[in-house]
Amino acid sequence: MIAKRRQTIVVVGDQLVAGHGDGRGMGWVGRVAARTYPSAPEADFHALAVAGEDTTGLSERCMTEACRRFSDDTENRLVLGLGAADADTGISVARARLNIANVLDTALTQEVSAFVVGPTPVRDADSNRRLAELSTGFSDVAHRRGIPYVDAFTPLRSHPVWQRELAASRSGTPAQEGYGLLAWLVLNRGWFEWLGVPDVLGED
């Protein structure tokens, strides 16, 4: 039997990638990793987070930091956990699209498989209008390259649990249930297909 190559999964994003506000300290990345290990015990997760980072900051550091974790001996995978900061920093949708396109094109050139998780809704209505446009733009950038994209904005925008946890948070982050919802979206929007493994738990 041929042994499977180890998979190095680098997740780059903002405070949600770090799991800020989660009393269990797992965030969505930890929950996705816990669900992934039974199907892919050879996978190694690395969460690289910068709180409040927009796509310009992400694009400047992403591949440099990710490549420090990658190896010629592993199957290298990149997950972008896009945040909401672009809605507040004045970056245009066109610029934000270009930032993400540059990261994904670099990953493709380096034969790194990519997966994109879009931004989540916030409490502010004006910011959410911009985030809706950004999410649509990011989805188009990913799909044009054949890269899976998880629309986290649309299903969570009016979700009562997500909104309740944001309202209760001083920092604007979700708590345990909110992170569980985000993890569920990731796991059920092509995650296991992207990894090339079955969901052996099959709970959802």
LINDAWO-V760048 format. One record per helix or strand of 2 or more residues. SS is the DSSP state (A for helix, B for strand). FROM is the first residue (numbers start at 1). TO is the last residue. If there is no record, write none. Layout:
ss=[SS & SS]
from=[FROM & FROM]
to=[TO & TO]
//
This chain:
ss=[B & A & A & B & A & B & A & A & B & A & B & A & A & A]
from=[7 & 15 & 27 & 43 & 55 & 75 & 86 & 93 & 113 & 125 & 148 & 152 & 160 & 176]
to=[13 & 18 & 37 & 49 & 67 & 81 & 89 & 109 & 117 & 144 & 150 & 157 & 168 & 195]
//
